[in-house]
Amino acid sequence: MTTLTAATVGTWTTDAHDLITPAAWYGQHDGPVLLQDGTVLVAGGADATSSAIPDTAVFTPAAGTGAGAGEWRARDPLHTPRHLHTLTLLADGKVLAAGGLNGTTGLRTAEVYDPGTGRWTATGPLETARWGHSATLLADGSVLVTGGRAARTGGGTTALRSAERYDPGHGGEWHTVAAMTDARTGHTAVPLADGVVLVVGGVAPTGAADDAALAFCELYTPGEDDAPGQWAPTGNLLHARHHHRATRLSDKTVLVTGGTAPGSPGAAPFDPFSQRTVERYDLDTGTWTERAEMPSGRAFHRAVAFGSGQVLVAGGSASDRDEAGYRSAFVYDVAGNTWTPAAGLTTGRWSFAATALSDDRVLVAGGAVRSGLAAADPAGVELTATTELFDGSTP
């Protein structure tokens, strides 16, 4: 049962400059990235026709009062337009962009952004072209890339089991590592204690109109010295999930929220209420525990940890077809296992950029606002370039 307090918390500031280019980010690990100097990088994504774009921009939060919320400035574009790619902050403060989709072509290419110059430089290519994959920075400074989608010989796509690691210290080389237990794409990956990485949910394409979500989860443990890493199954989700969000609460716990309802209306096992469910993973026990449900279900939303033991869940939609983005937002208190309504977004949206800033405000920008029959042109997706900042410390 959801415990929902009556008071509304937080405020949204809307006097920030708009994004340079409207865009949506439909992947789980495609940005934005909080850079070491407190600015925020976005790169790539999809335009209103779902085509990949190369645009790169950096948001600088305003300092002091009366200066507005901040502004976006264009930077050197990606060498290759890409969406459903990954963006990963490296240990030296640079950012790795890997894989993705450009048109109908899966990408092996990767490139590195240097905040000092504002430019991208090509680095070693992935062993396998992939999109919809995950990317996680490991304790040794390497990056673990797992799963994703790839073109199938003869047409169609397939999910990947394969995994590889990027070594920035040896010329930007990629090395294949042990494959996951299960093939998956659209999953989330979260780094935990002792270098362990938790992989959660996703889908395995079957050729059906709606791919079934996965409940299977697994753990990657890096090997010591030159020993290869290993994968091992861990506790299954209580609810299979796709288009969910996974938020790291501590070095041993992860909160998972929402996701696309399984099945389709009128057919088993369709369960629209599953979009409200929330569960927490405990690394010590390897199990998931049901937590208080969200006041309203959603997928394609964003969940951002901020402040002391709080998580902001904002926006989203029930589906990405014939939809309008949600404006509603809620704050979850981890210790109390309670939800409090937050001030709503000025612009409802899904698949947008969201990250906590250095001062614990949360930046929201871009995303899809309407699609299909809910849009002015059913053939396309309406995007927004607007930017908002959430301050959870204000009443």
Beta strands, then each sheet from edge to edge (+ up, - down):
strand 1: 11-13
strand 2: 33-34
strand 3: 40-43
strand 4: 56-61
strand 5: 70-75
strand 6: 86-89
strand 7: 95-98
strand 8: 101-102
strand 9: 105-106
strand 10: 110-114
strand 11: 119-123
strand 12: 134-137
strand 13: 143-146
strand 14: 149-151
strand 15: 157-159
strand 16: 163-167
strand 17: 173-177
strand 18: 188-191
strand 19: 197-200
strand 20: 217-221
strand 21: 230-234
strand 22: 245-248
strand 23: 253-257
strand 24: 278-282
strand 25: 287-291
strand 26: 302-306
strand 27: 310-314
strand 28: 329-333
strand 29: 338-342
strand 30: 353-356
strand 31: 362-365
strand 32: 368-371
strand 33: 381-383
strand 34: 387-391
sheet 1: 1+ 34- 31+ 30-
sheet 2: 2+ 3- 4+ 5-
sheet 3: 6+ 7- 10+ 11-
sheet 4: 8+ 9-
sheet 5: 12+ 13- 16+ 17-
sheet 6: 14+ 15-
sheet 7: 18+ 19- 20+ 21-
sheet 8: 22+ 23- 24+ 25-
sheet 9: 26+ 27- 28+ 29-
sheet 10: 32+ 33-
end
